[in-house]
Amino acid sequence: MTARMKNPAMVLPDAMKGINTIYKGIHQGGLAAELLEIVALRASQINGCSACVTSHLGTGRNAGVSDDKLFAVAAWRESAEFTEAERAALALTEVVTRLADKSGDGVPDEIWDAVADQYDENQLAALVLNISLTNFFNRINTTIKEPAGAHWG
């Protein structure tokens, strides 16, 4: 499979500068790299972004996520691999990623309250930005048909 075009974030010089600034902010939020990766993997699975799924499997391993945990992300509710805090983050990831499937509150109070019980404001900010940025890239990559295994930068 060949992409329809070069990744738009790489085409426009200033676009990647802004994205890198957001990534820098996310990594200042105090969340473990492991959590950032499993959240990004779950959003990418939901969105069917093969390029991002493949990427987050590799970066997840590099962040110290075990293969068993990576394989269980799609079925996190039924897996003993995840902590209560990770489950709250994954639940938030799913509702934020599936906003179009909701009527009423996009993020129900019970999901927000569960995640807010686990993370402080800086961590919540990093989590929301990480989920959002992952969805941003999922939409770009599925639009241009970025193939799995693509490398950026």
Secondary structure, 3 states (H helix, E strand, C coil): CCCCCCCHHHHCHHHHHHHHHHHHHHHCCCCCHHHHHHHHHHHHHHHCCHHHHHHHHHHHHHCCCCHHHHHHHHHHHHCCCCCHHHHHHHHHHHHHHCHHHCCCCCCCHHHHHHHHCCCCHHHHHHHHHHHHHHHHHHHHHHHHCCCCCCCCC
